[in-house]
Structure formats: structure tokens, C-alpha cells
Amino acid sequence: MFLINIMKKMNKLFIVTALIFSAQAIAKPVHQIAVDGKQYHLTKKDFVYRKAEGVVGGVSPIVYEYIANFDLNGDSGQKLYFNLGGTVAGKAGVEKDPVPKGASDASGEIHYLFGKNPPKQYQYFRSNVELSCSKIAIGKDSFNNKKYLSKAESNDTKKLHKNRKEKVVINQKKVTKGKCKQLQVKIKHVYNQHYQRTSLGQYPMSIDNIDLTLSVLAKS
């Protein structure tokens, strides 16, 4: 009887462990792309969102990026044709032109001296899209939708965050000598390009929808 109870407990433990590993496998699916010219549809769900590092104009801006990794099967050293296309959409952000720095306190808050010429406010939607494979650069595209706002537009907070949609096109051919094993699509956006924290105030942009197709074709 004692032996039977032990066996039952072991069976329960085995089932629980199997369910845990099964859940982990479901939560982190492996994406695979073949060198066959087939178009694979990528959406925002395929990407991981994270804070990134970067330096612009000698200061550290606030940079975020969406990253998607895909195992690639079929690179045997032949010439590969990479195609990434589609759209990236979201809400426009609002910034002001940089002006000379007046002072900076201990907290890092930057104060600006406006004088008679306050900085111009503008609406923007910008991002850099990069395609690489096993750390080999394949191609990149970028967009920077920028529109200066009138005083009336600047005061209309309901219209500041307008929807924006930009096209992405990357067509490149590359011979990676069989080293292309994992494709990476990176969409990086710097929503605070000129300063990290300021007394100006600003509205960050957002990427709300990613609709891309990715394909890899081999030709001898």
C-alpha cells in the first residue's frame, strides 16, 4: 500500500512537471522561416518590446525597440534574396526643437532659456527598421514624418496624437556563406531625440500596429 501511494505521488509530479514544460513551450513558440520565397506575415504579436541603449547629440535619449527573431532554414551558401515590406502604424508624438541649455540641476532636469524665440513644436512619427541575420546586416529602412504645428494646433490636445502609417520596404540580396541561421527584424523608435528629461514637456509617439511580410528566396 505504501509503495502504491508513492507511485501515485510520482505520477502526479510527472504530470504537473509535464504540464509546466508544455505551458512554457506554448508560451515561447519557435518561429521558423525557410529559404523558399514564401511570404511570412508578421504582426505586433511576433515582436518583443524593450528599452534600448543609444546616444544622440552627446546625450542619452529614450529609445525603445520591437524585436522579432526567426530561425532560418536553407542557407547553404547560395545567393539569398531578402524581402521585408508592409506598414508600421501608430500615434504621432509631439516634441519641440532643441534650444541652448541654460542650466541643469542635480536631478538631471534640463532647463532652457527661451528668450524671445521659444522653440517650435512639431508632430512626428519616426522609426528605423533593420533586417539582419546572425548579426550580419542585410538592409534597413526609415521614416520620419515631421510637421510643425501652429499655435492653435499646439493648443488642441485632441488632435496632437494623430494616427500615422508609414511604409517599410527592404529588398536586398546577400551571400552569407551559410552563416545565416537566425533572422532578426528590429523596429527602433527614438521618441525623445534631443533630450532625456526637460521642462518643455512632450508627448511620446507609439507604435500600435505592425503589418509586415518577410520572405527569403535562394537563386543559384
C-alpha positions, 0 to 999 in steps of 0.5 A: 500500500505504501509503495502504491501511494508513492507511485501515485505521488510520482505520477502526479509530479510527472504530470504537473512537471509535464504540464509546466514544460508544455505551458512554457513551450506554448508560451515561447513558440519557435518561429521558423522561416525557410529559404523558399520565397514564401511570404511570412506575415508578421504582426505586433504579436511576433515582436518583443518590446524593450528599452534600448541603449543609444546616444544622440547629440552627446546625450542619452535619449529614450529609445525603445525597440520591437524585436522579432527573431526567426530561425532560418532554414536553407542557407547553404551558401547560395545567393539569398534574396531578402524581402521585408515590406508592409506598414508600421502604424501608430500615434504621432508624438509631439516634441519641440526643437532643441534650444541652448541649455541654460542650466541643469540641476542635480536631478538631471532636469534640463532647463532652457532659456527661451528668450524671445524665440521659444522653440517650435513644436512639431508632430512626428512619427519616426522609426528605423527598421533593420533586417539582419541575420546572425548579426550580419546586416542585410538592409534597413529602412526609415521614416520620419514624418515631421510637421510643425504645428501652429499655435492653435494646433499646439493648443488642441490636445485632441488632435496632437496624437494623430494616427500615422502609417508609414511604409517599410520596404527592404529588398536586398540580396546577400551571400552569407556563406551559410552563416545565416541561421537566425533572422532578426527584424528590429523596429527602433523608435527614438521618441525623445531625440534631443533630450532625456528629461526637460521642462518643455514637456512632450508627448511620446509617439507609439507604435500600435500596429505592425503589418509586415511580410518577410520572405527569403528566396535562394537563386543559384 
